[in-house]
Amino acid sequence: MSTDGAVAPPTSPWAQVAGAVVMLTVVISAILTAFAWPAARASIHDIPIAVAGPAAATDQVVSALEARSPGAFDITRVTDTAAADTAIRDRDVYGAIDVTHGRPSVIIASAASPVVSQALQALGTALAQPDSPPSTVRDLAPLPSEDPRGAGLSAGSLPLVLGGMLAALLLTNRIRGAAQRLTGALVYSVTAGLAMAAILHFWLGSLEGDYWANAGVIALSVAATSFAIIGLEALLGTIGFSIGAVLMMLLGNPLSGMTSAPEMLPGWSGELGQFLPPGAAGGLLRSVAFFDGHGALQPVLVLTAWLVAGAALVVVGSTRRSRRAVEVTPELAPV
């Protein structure tokens, strides 16, 4: 068959190919850094714990801790076992070394952080005298027997982020109108919360507490993520969506501290992570599922702030687009 006169499709210049390769290399390097750096540099530092007992005994324990692991723990002294229990249940500390009755005993809350709980148990063993029995360990907030390592809860942090991102991607591409997008995101957040909580609660056994409360936490978390990204897209277009995805996936998820504890992450990163939706969602879900809601105020405020800010950005962005559409529409000539 003759191809005379056919025009060959244009090819991309080699400089454009090189630019694409460089951009992809930078992107994958950024992704690796975002996920690997917090995990590789995680360590025991500034972990809030309590030391309970008489002043003379607690002084000895504190001195031993500071000599053995300088900077590892942020120590609060309390008077007795009951005060230590209260501090743990209120999520003020992760655990306690109790010398109220002489021999050190360890109080942990594995639902707050299995990694920190293991470190405290090892610490109790190290503090025991060589000729004394091993330190006793009491778990005030144990993880469910069906998921004793908390794997389901840790792994669930990524679907929380992806759920909000997928909702934003679908709604911004297929749904028109600010009210329609926000309503769709809100209804989806509720159904996603009900479904994900059912999987974690009834099937995997990773959550305890009230199912409806856990579903509400997940719904708020998904809504905060989706509203924020939809709002950024409404205001800035595709760039806004990219900014939202980077905030939630490359910053929020690795810095959430769900696989260890926020205090274990390097430098200021753990604190920053608690002001992003993934970190706030993880902390709130632990509080509601295992600690009767104690420590829930800050994450609720953080998630609500992201949700409200996202909704406001949608309204602002939609209003701006409407005004631009009116400005570029030619005036109708009189008949």
Secondary structure, DSSP 8 states (H G I E B T S, - for coil): ---TT--------HHHHHHHHHHHHHHHHHHHHHHHHHHHT----SEEEEEES-HHHHHHHHHHHHHHSTTSEEEEEESSHHHHHHHHHTTS-SEEEE-TTSS-EEEE-TTT-HHHHHHHHHHHHHHS-TTS----EEESS---TTSTT-HHHHHTHHHHHHHHHHHHHHHHHH--SHHHHHHHHHHHHHHHHHHHHHIIIIIS----S-HHHHHHHHHHHHHHHHHHHHHHHHHHTHHHHHHHHIIIIIIITGGG-TTS-GGGSSTTHHHHHTTSHHHHHHHHHHHHHHSTTTT-HHHHHHHHHHHHHHHHHHHHHHHHHHHHHHHHS------
